[in-house]
Amino acid sequence: MLRYTLKRLLSLFISLAIASLLIFAVIEVAPGDPASFMLGINAQEDTLAALRAELGLNQPKWQRYLSWVGGMVQGDFGTSYQYRTPVAEMIADRLWVSLPLALYALTLSTLIAFPAGIYAASRRGKAGDVGVMSATQVGIAIPNFWFAMMLVLIFAINLRWFSAGGFAGWDKGVFAAMKSLTLPAIALALPQAAILARVMRSSLLDVLDEDFMRTARAKGLSRGAALRRHGLRNAMIPVLTILGLQFSFLLAGGIIIEQVFYLPGLGRLIFQSISARDLIVVESVTMLLVFAVIVVNFLVDLAYVAVDPRLRART
């Protein structure tokens, strides 16, 4: 297990190094000069040169890359071109919105998908199975931004149970903050729950054909009881894969939902920074999200071994 963990850690660091190179290269070759954007098209060349020197844009790209990476290793993400504030502070403020939103949505998705997938697998071919699969198909087909607007229309405008947008802030209390995140979390969670429920059902049905499941049924357990007691653990590997991917998507891919609900999260920060050509913010936030994705995949790999001890022999 230790050897496997060390190998995965080495792979994690290599992935981060490659990702940092790609992120920096792609963003730096994008058209547009931050200094020209900030000063306008009528700015004098000497003024532009002075601003580029102030922002460090006149340095060679390799030197800027090493300075950026070296700063991130020490927790210094640089200073925003547009707001002239440390990027680390901006990320910390926005992370307190995006991370709870992602965890909230993932929790809702799991609480919906697990019972639905188990229920559908235990009633294979029956009306309950058909009903769950039909509902999940609808959940996958509906765009989450359209679903988000319908939630606003119904629960914010018509019923007035929730606000139409914005974030109350954690200083207003946990209940007020979580209430602000409820509609966005539902909009993110239901499509992901539909995918997860289908994967759970498919994985459980594959387990039903195993010898140990037939033995459990022969001892008198019903299909549902056998699935819950013996099948669920053995069906978890593909489910863990989807959970890891979903958390990464919910953390990094909530930009549209954050725009719909005017949430001050990381997704909206990236959108605003791209519009303003604030390259250092775009690079740092993107690198942080890539880091989160890679770390989640690393933890999922370790969870594979914990769930299925047979994998230890292959590592």
N, C-alpha and C positions, 0 to 999 in steps of 0.2 A: 504493500500500500504506500509506503514512504517513497519507494523508487518511482511508482506511478505518479505520485504527487509532484515529485521533483521534475520529472519529465514534462508534466503538464505546465509547471511554473516556467520552465525554460521556453516552452512553446508560447506561453503568454507574453513573456518579455520580447521574444522575437516578433510576435504579431504586433505588439505595441510600437516597436521600432519601425516596422514596415508601414504601419498605419500613419505614424507621424510624418514620415517622408511623403507619402501619397497625399495626405491632407494639405501639407504645406505646399507641395508642388501644384496641386490642382487649384487651390485658392489663389496662389501667387500669379498663375498664368491667366486668371480670369480678367477680362477687360475692365478698365476703369482705374483711375488714380484717386486714392483716398484724399490726397491733398487738394486736387482739383475739385473733387466733390464738395469738400468742406468750404473752400473759398469761392467757388463759383467759376463759371467759364471766363469771366472778365478779369480774373486775378492776374497780377503781374508775375513775370517769371521769377524775379528775385524773391518775391513774397512766397511763391510756391516752393522755391528751393529752400528758403528758411524753414518753412513748415515741414518739408520732407526731412530736413536735418533734425528738427526737433522731435519728430516722430520716429526717427531712425530708419526712414525709408530710403535714405541715400546709401546705406551700407550694402555690401555684396549679399546676395541671397543666401549663400552658405553661412555667412556670419550671422545673419538674422535668424536662420534656422537653428544654429547651435545655441544662440542666445535664448531663443524661445524654448527649446527643449530643456536647456540647463535651468531656466527659470521655473519651468513646470515641475522638474524634479524637486526643486526646493520650495514648491508651493506658490511661486510667483508667476502668475499668468500674464503679466504685463499690464499696461494701462490702456484703457479704451481711447481710441482716436476721437470719438465723438463726444463722450461724456467726461473725459479726462479723469476718470476714477479707476481704481484697480479692478481688473477683470475678475479677480478672485472674489471680491466683495459682491459684484454683480451676479456672479454665478451662485454664490451662497444664498443671496436673497431669492433668486428664481428657483433654486433647487428645493427650497422649502415649500414650493407650490407643486413642482413637477413630480418630485419623489413621492409625497403623500398621495397625489392623484394617481400615479402609476400603481402604488401598492393598494389603494382603495379599489381601483378598477380590477386589478388582478385578483383581489379577494372576492369581489362580487362575481367575477368570471368563474372562479374555482367553485364557489358555493352553488352556482347555478349548474355548471357543466358536470361536476362529479355525480350528483344524484340523477341528473337527466341521462348521462351516459350509462350508469349502472342500471337504471330503470329500463332503458331501451334494450340493453343487452340481455337482461333477465326475461324480457318478453319478446324475444326475437321472432319476427314475422307476425306478431299480433297487433292489435289496434294501437296499443300504447307505444310500441316501437315505431310504427308508421307515423303516429302523431308527433313524436319527438323528432324524428328525422325530417319531417315536413317543416316543423318549426325551425330547426337548425338551418335548413336550406334557405328559408326566408331570412333568417338572421345573417347568413353569409352574403346574401344577394343585396341587402339594403345598405347603401353607403352610410357610413357613420356620421358624416356631416349633415346629411338629410335627416337622419334619425335625431341628431342633436337639435336641429331646428324644430322638429316636431315636438320634442320634449319641452323646448322653450315655449312654443305656442300653447301647449296643453297645460303644463304645470306652472309656468311663470306668468303667462299673459292671461289665460282663461281662469285657471284655478287660483293663481297667486299664492301657491304654496312655497315657491322658491323665487329667488331673484333671477332676472334674465341674463345676468352676466356680472363679471367682476369677482373679486376675492375679498372677503371680509377682513382677513388677516388673523394671525394666531393670537395677536394681542387682544382680540375681541372674545377670545375663548375658543376651546376646542369644538364645541357644538356649532358655533357660528361659522367657523372655518370649514368644518366638514360638511355643513349644509351647503356652503358655496361650491364645494367640490362634488356634491352628490349627482347632479344632473350630468356634468361632464364625465364622471366616473361611469355612470350608467350608459352613456353614449359610447364610451370606449369599451365597456365590459361585454355588452350583449353580443356584438359580432364575434368577439374573441371567445365567448362562452359557447357559441354555436360551433366554432371550429373545434374547440377542446372537447365538447360533448361527443362529436362524431369520432374523434380520435380515440376517446375513452371507450366508446361502444365497440369500435373495430378491434381495438387491442384486447378487450375482454372476450370478444367472440373468438379471437385466435386462441386465447388461453383455454376456452371451453373444450377444445379438441385435444388438450393434453391428457396424458394418462392419469396424472394425479387428480385432475378434475373429475374424470370418470369414476375414479375410486371414491372420491368424496360423495358423488351422487349415488354410488352403489351402497354407501353406508347410510343412506336415508336423507341426506341434505337436499333441500330444494335447489333449483338452479340459482335463485337469488341468494340464498344463504351460502352456497358454495362459492359464488362469485365474490361475495363480501368477505368471507373468511379466508379463502385460499387464492382466489383469482386476482384480487385487486393488487396485491403486492407484486405479483409476477407480470402484471400488465402495465406497470408504472413507467418503464423505460421510455417508450415513445411519448407517454404523457408528460414526463419530465422534460423531454426535448421541446415539446410545444410550449410548456410553461416558461422555460428559459427564453425561448424566442419571443413569446408574448410579452414578458416583462421588458425585454429590450425594446420591443416595438412601442409599448405603452410609455416608456420613459423618453424615447427618442422620436417617436412618430406621432406625438399628440399635438403637433403644430396646428393642424386644421381645427381641432376641437378647442385648443387654446385661443385661436382667432375667433371662433364662433362665440365663445363665452367670455372673451376679453380677459383671459387669465394671464397674470404676469409670470409665466413659466419660462422654461428654457427654450421651448419651441418658438414662442413668440419673440424671445430675445434674439434667436438666430434669424428669424424673418426680418426683424427691424434692423439688425446689424448688416445683413446682406443688402438691404435697401440703402443703407447709409455708407456702404463700402467700409465698414469698421472691421477690417480684416483680422486684427488680433483677437477680437471677440469671437468671430466666426470660427477661426482656427482653434481657439482654446475650448469653446463649448463643444465643437464637433469632436475634438480629441477626448474630452471628458465623456461624451456619450459613447464613443468607440471603446474607451476603457471600461465603461459599465457593461457593454455588450460582451467584451472578451472575458471580464471577470465572472459574469453570470454564466457564460458557457463553461468556464473553468469549474465553477461550483456544480453545475449540472453534471459534468464528467465525473466529479467526485461522488455525486449522488447516485450515479449509475452503479458504482462499485458498492456503495452502501446498501442499495436496494437489491442488487443481484451479486452475491458473494462469488458466484462462478466466474465473474469477470476478473477477479483478482489473480486467478491462475494464468490469465492471458496477458497480464501486465508485467 
